[in-house]
Amino acid sequence: MRIVLAGASGFLGTRLVSRLRADGHDIVQLVRRPARDPAEVTWSPSSGQLDPAALAGVDAVINLAGAGVGDKRWTDGYKALIRSSRVDSTSTLATTIAGLPATDRPAVLLNASAVGWYGDTGDQPVEENAPAGEGFLADVARVWEAATGPAESAGVRVVRLRTGLPLHHAGGLLKPQLLPFRLGLGGKLGSGRQWVPWIALEDWLRAMTFLLGRDDIAGPVNVVGPAPVTNAVFGKALGAAVHRPAVMPIPAFALHVALGEFATEALRSSRVLPGVLTQAGFDYRYPDLPGALRAALADGP
């Protein structure tokens, strides 16, 4: 397949590019700087600029673009960037796709979203048919997903990837926690009762290739593991994986001091289940947390 990918320089994007190329796919990356070779195309999502020829005749488009949610403290300006970086990239791709002749449109758009769509679910398990929740990230996810509308209206299969927390030592959920846990300073966050929607990075990558090839799957898909756990259980499992105790809880007030408004989102409970993937018969390589953690810590760069 010839696939155009936005957000290829991020933690997930770089690994997905490597996997897809290893599988024999032809990958074109959208970049904001001047293109360096034929495998790159320059675009400007903030101004809605993308040459339609970049998407004409390709088989699929994957959009993972967006500023990191936990990369910086949440000022009003950074919250605006979190929102605009997602909505602008999605809108630019969807409108460009819709503007192509029907015979030139890609068959599928896999567009990133997040389990933040559901807000705080408490102990209630939710699948893809659950409504949007409340809070900043839920509001972002709502407009983010809505921005795919033009492509969907044009008849393109659109999959909205409500991704959980991929596990890998080099990024995502694990990277900032590894040092304190290896020093024996890890533990639960806040009460520890909030649910964590983790997924092994390997299973996230395999889910992407699975969804590319499943013409019968469209709409929201929860890209999470089949067995979410509470934060307290996650902390104990991570401590066991690095052979250290996990008995140093971080109280909620300390998180608010350290993280500001983002702490409220970090303490939300997301008991999200992969309804669509399970029904479609997706085969998880790491369905349980201990196995996923062992793979995450042993994996290469």
N, C-alpha and C positions, 0 to 999 in steps of 0.2 A: 504493500500500500504506500501511496505518497501521502504523507501526513504533515500538516502545518501545525507547529506547536508554539504557543505563547507562554511566557513564564518559564522558559527552558533553563534559565540560569539559577533558579532557586533550588532548595534542598530536594524537593520532590522532582522538579523538572529535569535536573541534571541526570538523575538516576533513571528517569523514564526515557530520556533520549538514548542513554546507553543501552537500556533493555530493548527498546524498539529497533535500534540499529542492529543489535546483536541478533534480533529475530528476522532481519533482512528487510526491514522497512526503510523507505527513503524519507528522511526527516528534513524539513525546512524550518528553521527557527526564526521567529519574529524578534527583532532587536530594536532598541531605541537609538543606538549609535549607528554610524555608517556601517553598512554590510561589508564584511571582509572576504567573503567567498560566495559561490553560488548557492550554498546551503543556508544562507541568511538573507532576510528581507527586512529593510528598515521600515518602521511604522511609528506613528505618534498617536497612541490611544487617547491621550489627554486632549488632543485637538481633533480626534476622529479621522485621522488620516491613515489610509491603508490602500495601496494600489490593488484594485480588484483582481488584476492579473495574478497576484500572489496566491489567490484562493481558487482561481478558475481551474476546473478539471482535477483538483486534488480529491482524494478519497475520504479524508477525514480532517477535522480541525480539533485540536485539544487546547483548551485555554486554562492555564494554571496561574495567570498573572494576578498579582495583588501584593501590596505592602504587608510585611510581617505583622501579625496582630500583637505579638508579644515582644517585638524588637525594641520598642522605645516606650517611654512613659506616655500615657494618653493625655496629651494636651488637646485643646479644641482643634488645633491645626493638624495634629497627627491623626485624630479621629476622622477628620475630613479626608485625609489622604487614604486611610484604610478603605473608606467608602468609595471615593472617586477612582482609585486605582483598580478596583474590581468592576465597578459599574461602567467606567469609560472603556476598559478593554473589552468587556463583554458586549456592550452596545456597538462598538466599532466593528467587531467581528460579525455580530448577528446582522447588522444592517448591510454590511458589505456582502455577506452571503446572500441575503434576501435580494440584493440588487443584481445578482448574476442571472444570466439566462438559466432556465430550469435545467438544461442539459449540462451546464457547467458547475452546478452547485455540488458541494461535498455531500456525501450520503449521511454524514453524522457530525454533530458537534458535541464533544464531551466537554462540559463547562464546569469548572470548579464551583463548589458552594461549600457549606460546612454544617456540622451538626448544631452549630449555634442557631440555626433556623428554629429549633424547638424551644429555645430559652431554657429555663430551669424546669426539668420534668420531675424533680423529687425522686420518689421511688417508683413512679409510674413508667413502665416500659412503653416506648413509642416506636412505631414504624412509619413508613413514608406517607401514610395517609393522615398523619397527625397535623394539625394546623400550626402555623407559625406562633412562636411564643412571644415573650416580651423582653425588652432590653436592647442595648445598642447593637450587639452582634446579630440578634434576631432581626432587627430592622434592616441591617446591612444585607443579610442573606435574602430578605424579602425583595429588596430592590435589585439586588445582584441577579437573582433568578429571573425576575421579571424582564431584565434586560435581554434575555435570550429570545424574547417574544417574536421579533421579526423573522428570525431563522425558522422558528417553529411554525409560524404562520405561512412561511414559504414552502412548507412541506418537508423540511429537513428533520431527520430524527435528532432530537435534542435530549441528552442525558445530563441531568444536573447532579453533580457528584457531591453529596453531603458527606464530606470526609470527616472522620474522627481524628484520632491522635496517632499517626504512624510512629512505630517504635524503631529507632536506629540510634546508635551511639553518636553519630555525627550531626544530629539535628533533631528538630521537632521536640517532642515532650521529654525525651531522655537526656539530651545534651546538657541542659542546665542543672539537672539533678544528679548527674553521675559523680561529680567531685564531692559534694557534701555526703552523699551516700557512701562513697568509698572511704571517706574520713570518719564514718560512723556517726554522722550528724544528720542523717535522713530520718524522715518520719512522715506522718500524715499531715495534710494541710487542713487547718481549721478543725472542724468536727471529725473529718475523715469519712463522713457518711455519704458524701456526694459521689455519684457514679461517674466512672471514667470510661469513655467509649474508645478504647485503644484498638489498633490493628497492626499486625506485623507489617513492616515495610514490604517484605517479599509478597505478602498477600495483597497489599495495595497495588503493587506493580502488576501482579497477575490479574487483579480485578480490572485494571485498565485494558489489558489485552482482551480479556473476556468480554468486556462491554463493547469494545470496538467491533467484535465479531458477531454480536448478538443483535440481529436486525429487529427482533421482537421486543427489545427493551428500550423504553423511552420514559422521560419524566424524571422525577427525583429517585435517586438510589443512595441508600445509606451505605457508605463505604467504611464499614466498621467491622470489628471482629464479632463472632457469634456469642461471646461470653463477657459482657462488660462486668467490671468489678467496682467495688467502692474504693475510694482513695486510700482508706486505711489498709485494705487488702492489697492494693497496688504497691503501697509503700513496703509492706512486709515482703511481698514477692521480689521487689527490686533489691531490698536488703539481702535477701537470701541469695539472689543471683550474683551479688558482688561479695558475698560472704561477710557481711557486716550486720550488726543489729540495726533496726529501724525504730528507735525509741525516742527520737527527738522531735516531737510535734512542733509545728509552726502555727501559733495561734492566729486567728483571723485578723486581729488588730495589727499584728506585725506585718502581715501580707499587705494590708491597706497602707501602712506606712511605707513599705518598700515599693509597692506597685501602683499605688493610687487607685484610680477608678477601675483599672484592669483587674484588680483583686476581686471585685464583685463578680466578674465573668469567670475568673479562675476558680472561684468557689462554687459555681453553679453545678447542679447535678444534671447529668445527661445520660439517662438510661436508654440509649438508642440501640435498636436491634436492626440487623440487615434483612429486612423482610423480602425485598426484591431479589437480592443475591441468593438467599436461601431457597426461595421458591424456584429460582432459575437453575438450581443445582450447582452453584459455585462451590468448588472443593477447596476448602481452606487448608493450606499447608501447616499453619500454626493456629489451631483453633483455641488453644488454652494459653493463658498468660505466661506461666513459667517457661514453656517452650518458646514462645515469642521473644521473651527477654533473653533467653540463652542465645537465640539466633541474632538478636539485635546487638548483643555485646561481642559476639564472635565474628560478626560480619566484617568484611573489609571496608575500605573507605567509601 
